[in-house]
Amino acid sequence: MGKERKADVLQRSYEAAEDIMKQRAKSFYEAFRRLPEDRFHGVCALYAFNRYADDLADGDAAAKTREERLMALEELERNVKNLYSDECMGSSLEESFWPAFQDTVTSWGIPLNALLNQIEGQKSDLSFQEIQTMEDLKEYSRKVAGSVGRMMVPLLALDEKLAEDPNFLLACEELGIGMQITNILRDVGEDLRERNRIYLPSEFLETYGITKETLRSLSFGEQTTEDSLPSGFIQMADHLMELANPLYEGIASYLHYFHPAARTPLLSAALLYQGIHGAIRKSRYNVFTKRCYTDSMTRAKLVLKAKSLVDLL
């Protein structure tokens, strides 16, 4: 393939990746589009990779069977590993985003472990087993969300030296873990109705006297109201949010490590996600039949807070 042809294919692939992020994560797209073009294109390519892996695990990929989806994840894993091989073979994937993803991986030095952890997390979701302990929940969240923080670092960090700071990497990973824990609490009802899954640790349910049957009843019950929620669930939800909060806060100490154009979007994302905790409380902990969102005024205040904190740097 000639150089002009390769450049044309790569440009179309980056455009496809950008379209995926624009359609599937509009707020994320708007927040990061102000990055320098090369960094933004890389973010789009990594988003497309993560979305593809997640869709395979969640069964959105052309109604494939579980076995077919597992095989597809294993094929994805082989192709990712191949990118890091000295004898790089051609990809067996024909996804539109793949050339852009391959270019991003090689151009920016995206860490292999982060990509493999993402795939491993999606495999565990596909072969779902009940989460027993808080440590199990954190480990699952580290794979499916903390890995995203790690793989984005080369694109968002100010320079390569800062991107290698282990404490900075940990803060980025923990932010992803915190967001995932918040997601899990917010989506209890949805996860039960649509996936028949409970991500809340079994030890927490036992400690607070909550049965899985109660969670199912609340998630499917047309008569579920805020007044019908067990007090134990409210206490457990508060406990989970208290455990998640410190995971959000570490990133603030490393804002100066990020490219200037990434600082406000990143801090805004952290504050907005953490703000879901307030929305859960405002909804009187009904995460079963309500979708707990921050209202527009709260969102505006949190974004303004993020901008103010960044301006202090």
PEZI-V620601 format. One record per backbone hydrogen bond with DSSP energy under -1.0 kcal/mol. CO is the residue of the C=O (numbers start at 0). NH is the residue of the N-H. E is the energy in kcal/mol with one decimal. If there is no record, write none. Layout:
BEGIN
co->CO nh->NH e->E
co->CO nh->NH e->E
END
This chain:
BEGIN
co->1 nh->5 e->-2.6
co->2 nh->6 e->-2.5
co->3 nh->7 e->-2.0
co->4 nh->8 e->-2.4
co->5 nh->9 e->-2.6
co->6 nh->10 e->-2.3
co->7 nh->11 e->-2.3
co->8 nh->12 e->-2.0
co->9 nh->13 e->-2.4
co->10 nh->14 e->-2.1
co->11 nh->15 e->-2.1
co->12 nh->16 e->-2.4
co->13 nh->17 e->-2.4
co->14 nh->18 e->-2.2
co->15 nh->19 e->-2.0
co->16 nh->20 e->-2.1
co->17 nh->21 e->-2.6
co->18 nh->22 e->-2.3
co->19 nh->23 e->-2.4
co->20 nh->24 e->-2.4
co->24 nh->28 e->-2.7
co->25 nh->29 e->-2.7
co->26 nh->30 e->-2.1
co->27 nh->31 e->-1.8
co->28 nh->32 e->-1.1
co->31 nh->34 e->-1.7
co->35 nh->39 e->-2.8
co->36 nh->40 e->-2.7
co->37 nh->41 e->-1.5
co->38 nh->42 e->-2.3
co->39 nh->43 e->-2.4
co->40 nh->44 e->-2.1
co->41 nh->45 e->-2.4
co->42 nh->46 e->-2.6
co->43 nh->47 e->-2.5
co->44 nh->48 e->-1.9
co->45 nh->49 e->-2.5
co->46 nh->50 e->-2.7
co->47 nh->51 e->-2.2
co->48 nh->52 e->-2.3
co->49 nh->53 e->-2.4
co->50 nh->54 e->-2.6
co->51 nh->55 e->-2.0
co->52 nh->56 e->-1.7
co->53 nh->57 e->-2.4
co->54 nh->59 e->-1.9
co->59 nh->61 e->-1.6
co->60 nh->63 e->-1.2
co->64 nh->68 e->-2.4
co->65 nh->69 e->-2.4
co->66 nh->70 e->-2.2
co->67 nh->71 e->-2.0
co->68 nh->72 e->-2.2
co->69 nh->73 e->-2.2
co->70 nh->74 e->-2.2
co->71 nh->75 e->-2.3
co->72 nh->76 e->-2.4
co->73 nh->77 e->-2.2
co->74 nh->78 e->-2.2
co->75 nh->79 e->-2.3
co->76 nh->80 e->-2.6
co->77 nh->81 e->-1.9
co->80 nh->83 e->-1.3
co->81 nh->84 e->-1.3
co->94 nh->97 e->-1.4
co->96 nh->100 e->-2.4
co->97 nh->101 e->-3.1
co->98 nh->102 e->-2.3
co->99 nh->103 e->-2.4
co->100 nh->104 e->-2.7
co->101 nh->105 e->-2.2
co->102 nh->106 e->-2.5
co->103 nh->107 e->-2.4
co->104 nh->109 e->-1.1
co->110 nh->114 e->-1.3
co->111 nh->115 e->-2.6
co->112 nh->116 e->-2.6
co->113 nh->117 e->-1.8
co->114 nh->118 e->-1.9
co->115 nh->119 e->-2.8
co->116 nh->120 e->-2.6
co->117 nh->121 e->-2.0
co->118 nh->122 e->-2.2
co->119 nh->123 e->-2.2
co->120 nh->124 e->-1.7
co->121 nh->125 e->-2.0
co->122 nh->126 e->-2.2
co->130 nh->201 e->-2.5
co->131 nh->202 e->-2.5
co->132 nh->136 e->-1.9
co->133 nh->137 e->-2.5
co->134 nh->138 e->-2.2
co->135 nh->139 e->-2.5
co->136 nh->140 e->-2.6
co->137 nh->141 e->-2.4
co->138 nh->142 e->-1.7
co->139 nh->143 e->-2.3
co->140 nh->144 e->-2.3
co->140 nh->145 e->-2.3
co->141 nh->146 e->-1.3
co->144 nh->148 e->-1.4
co->145 nh->149 e->-1.9
co->146 nh->150 e->-2.6
co->147 nh->151 e->-1.7
co->151 nh->154 e->-1.0
co->151 nh->155 e->-1.7
co->152 nh->156 e->-3.0
co->155 nh->258 e->-3.3
co->158 nh->162 e->-1.8
co->160 nh->163 e->-1.1
co->161 nh->164 e->-1.7
co->164 nh->168 e->-2.4
co->165 nh->169 e->-2.1
co->166 nh->170 e->-2.1
co->167 nh->171 e->-2.1
co->168 nh->172 e->-2.3
co->169 nh->173 e->-3.0
co->170 nh->174 e->-1.8
co->171 nh->175 e->-1.5
co->172 nh->176 e->-2.0
co->173 nh->177 e->-2.9
co->174 nh->178 e->-2.3
co->175 nh->179 e->-2.1
co->176 nh->180 e->-2.3
co->177 nh->181 e->-2.1
co->178 nh->182 e->-2.5
co->179 nh->183 e->-2.6
co->180 nh->184 e->-2.1
co->181 nh->185 e->-2.7
co->182 nh->186 e->-2.2
co->184 nh->187 e->-1.1
co->186 nh->190 e->-3.0
co->187 nh->191 e->-1.6
co->188 nh->192 e->-2.5
co->189 nh->193 e->-2.8
co->190 nh->194 e->-1.5
co->190 nh->196 e->-1.7
co->200 nh->204 e->-1.9
co->201 nh->205 e->-2.5
co->202 nh->206 e->-2.2
co->203 nh->207 e->-2.3
co->204 nh->209 e->-3.1
co->205 nh->208 e->-1.2
co->210 nh->214 e->-1.7
co->211 nh->215 e->-2.3
co->212 nh->216 e->-2.5
co->213 nh->217 e->-2.4
co->214 nh->218 e->-1.9
co->215 nh->219 e->-2.2
co->216 nh->220 e->-1.8
co->220 nh->223 e->-1.3
co->224 nh->227 e->-1.3
co->225 nh->228 e->-1.1
co->229 nh->233 e->-1.4
co->230 nh->234 e->-2.2
co->231 nh->235 e->-2.2
co->232 nh->236 e->-2.8
co->233 nh->237 e->-2.2
co->234 nh->238 e->-2.0
co->235 nh->239 e->-2.5
co->236 nh->240 e->-2.3
co->237 nh->241 e->-2.2
co->238 nh->242 e->-1.9
co->239 nh->243 e->-1.9
co->240 nh->244 e->-2.1
co->243 nh->246 e->-1.2
co->244 nh->247 e->-1.3
co->244 nh->248 e->-1.2
co->249 nh->252 e->-1.1
co->250 nh->253 e->-1.8
co->253 nh->256 e->-1.9
co->254 nh->257 e->-1.6
co->256 nh->157 e->-3.5
co->258 nh->261 e->-2.4
co->261 nh->265 e->-2.2
co->262 nh->266 e->-2.5
co->263 nh->267 e->-2.8
co->264 nh->268 e->-2.4
co->265 nh->269 e->-2.2
co->266 nh->270 e->-2.6
co->267 nh->271 e->-2.9
co->268 nh->272 e->-2.3
co->269 nh->273 e->-2.4
co->270 nh->274 e->-1.8
co->272 nh->275 e->-1.5
co->273 nh->276 e->-1.5
co->274 nh->278 e->-1.5
co->275 nh->279 e->-2.5
co->276 nh->280 e->-2.1
co->277 nh->281 e->-2.5
co->278 nh->282 e->-1.8
co->279 nh->284 e->-3.0
co->280 nh->283 e->-1.7
co->282 nh->285 e->-1.3
co->284 nh->286 e->-1.8
co->286 nh->188 e->-2.3
co->294 nh->298 e->-2.5
co->295 nh->299 e->-2.3
co->296 nh->300 e->-2.1
co->297 nh->301 e->-2.3
co->298 nh->302 e->-2.4
co->299 nh->303 e->-2.2
co->300 nh->304 e->-2.2
co->301 nh->305 e->-2.2
co->302 nh->306 e->-2.4
co->303 nh->307 e->-2.3
co->304 nh->308 e->-2.3
co->305 nh->309 e->-2.3
co->306 nh->310 e->-2.3
co->309 nh->312 e->-1.6
END
